[in-house]
Amino acid sequence: MSKTLVAYFSRTGEQYGVGDVLEGNTAIIAKMIAKKTGADIFEIMVAEDNYPNKYPLLIEYAKKEKESNVRPEIIGTVEGEYDTIFVGYPNWWGDMPMPVYKFLESYDFSNKTVYYFCTHEGSGGVHKTDFAVYGHTAQNDREEAEQKVVEWLKRIGF
Ligand SMILES: Cc1cc2nc3c(=O)[nH]c(=O)nc-3n(C[C@H](O)[C@H](O)[C@H](O)COP(=O)(O)O)c2cc1C
């Protein structure tokens, strides 16, 4: 039996274009993917969460984090063997958030299939992203977001 994992990083609080949210944009997409593929879910959460809840402060904080290229500690580890891993993140300053780098550097992904997906507000995907969707679509038009997710999953054989 092939096993699939969806690992994602996402923020609640104030996000660009959607206001204060209880569930992050990337989290919404991550859960759609998990539901459609029967995957387990791992949320990439930092041990010391100092990310501001206010968007203007968050972008400044994230900018500094990117400039110093830090690798924040992550809570917990992925247990078990997975053949396919979906890695989801919000586009932050045209890049992946630093905790996602930390996550990726913490495991050996050889012989595994890794798909990257992201939410964004105009820049699209970075890294070698396989699927990108607007954050406000994920948040406010779930039907459309889900349709895009399903189309993508079909294209890659799910
Ligand atoms: C720190 C920060 C930097 C961002 N930089 C970009 C960017 O460079 N390009 C872009 O299209 N969107 C950018 N955004 C918008 C987010 O990618 C978008 O709101 C995303 O859906 C947030 O996902 P989340 O709710 O899962 O955290 C940025 C948002 C934040 C908070």
The ligand as an SDF file (V2000), in Angstrom:
LIG
                    3D

 31 33  0  0  0  0  0  0  0  0999 V2000
    5.4500   37.3810    4.9490 C   0  0  0  0  0  0  0  0  0  0  0  0
    4.6280   37.3120    3.7300 C   0  0  0  0  0  0  0  0  0  0  0  0
    5.2040   37.4900    2.4870 C   0  0  0  0  0  0  0  0  0  0  0  0
    4.4410   37.3540    1.3160 C   0  0  0  0  0  0  0  0  0  0  0  0
    5.0610   37.4670    0.0950 N   0  0  0  0  0  0  0  0  0  0  0  0
    4.3400   37.2120   -1.0280 C   0  0  0  0  0  0  0  0  0  0  0  0
    4.9660   37.2480   -2.3040 C   0  0  0  0  0  0  0  0  0  0  0  0
    6.1660   37.5090   -2.4330 O   0  0  0  0  0  0  0  0  0  0  0  0
    4.2100   36.9740   -3.3930 N   0  0  0  0  0  0  0  0  0  0  0  0
    2.8830   36.6630   -3.2990 C   0  0  0  0  0  0  0  0  0  0  0  0
    2.2540   36.4310   -4.3100 O   0  0  0  0  0  0  0  0  0  0  0  0
    2.2690   36.6400   -2.0980 N   0  0  0  0  0  0  0  0  0  0  0  0
    2.9580   36.8930   -0.9640 C   0  0  0  0  0  0  0  0  0  0  0  0
    2.3250   36.8490    0.2680 N   0  0  0  0  0  0  0  0  0  0  0  0
    0.9140   36.4510    0.3280 C   0  0  0  0  0  0  0  0  0  0  0  0
    0.7610   34.9920    0.7500 C   0  0  0  0  0  0  0  0  0  0  0  0
    1.5020   34.1490   -0.0800 O   0  0  0  0  0  0  0  0  0  0  0  0
   -0.7010   34.5400    0.7080 C   0  0  0  0  0  0  0  0  0  0  0  0
   -1.5120   35.4060    1.4480 O   0  0  0  0  0  0  0  0  0  0  0  0
   -0.8510   33.1050    1.2170 C   0  0  0  0  0  0  0  0  0  0  0  0
   -2.0480   32.5630    0.7120 O   0  0  0  0  0  0  0  0  0  0  0  0
   -0.8430   32.9930    2.7320 C   0  0  0  0  0  0  0  0  0  0  0  0
   -0.9850   31.6450    3.0720 O   0  0  0  0  0  0  0  0  0  0  0  0
   -1.3780   31.1220    4.5230 P   0  0  0  0  0  0  0  0  0  0  0  0
   -2.7450   31.7000    4.8360 O   0  0  0  0  0  0  0  0  0  0  0  0
   -1.4350   29.6440    4.3590 O   0  0  0  0  0  0  0  0  0  0  0  0
   -0.3390   31.5530    5.4900 O   0  0  0  0  0  0  0  0  0  0  0  0
    3.0590   37.0550    1.4240 C   0  0  0  0  0  0  0  0  0  0  0  0
    2.4720   36.9290    2.6870 C   0  0  0  0  0  0  0  0  0  0  0  0
    3.2260   37.0610    3.8360 C   0  0  0  0  0  0  0  0  0  0  0  0
    2.5730   36.9210    5.1770 C   0  0  0  0  0  0  0  0  0  0  0  0
  1  2  1  0
  2  3  1  0
  2 30  2  0
  3  4  2  0
  4  5  1  0
  4 28  1  0
  5  6  2  0
  6  7  1  0
  6 13  1  0
  7  8  2  0
  7  9  1  0
  9 10  1  0
 10 11  2  0
 10 12  1  0
 12 13  2  0
 13 14  1  0
 14 15  1  0
 14 28  1  0
 15 16  1  0
 16 17  1  0
 16 18  1  0
 18 19  1  0
 18 20  1  0
 20 21  1  0
 20 22  1  0
 22 23  1  0
 23 24  1  0
 24 25  2  0
 24 26  1  0
 24 27  1  0
 28 29  2  0
 29 30  1  0
 30 31  1  0
M  END
$$$$
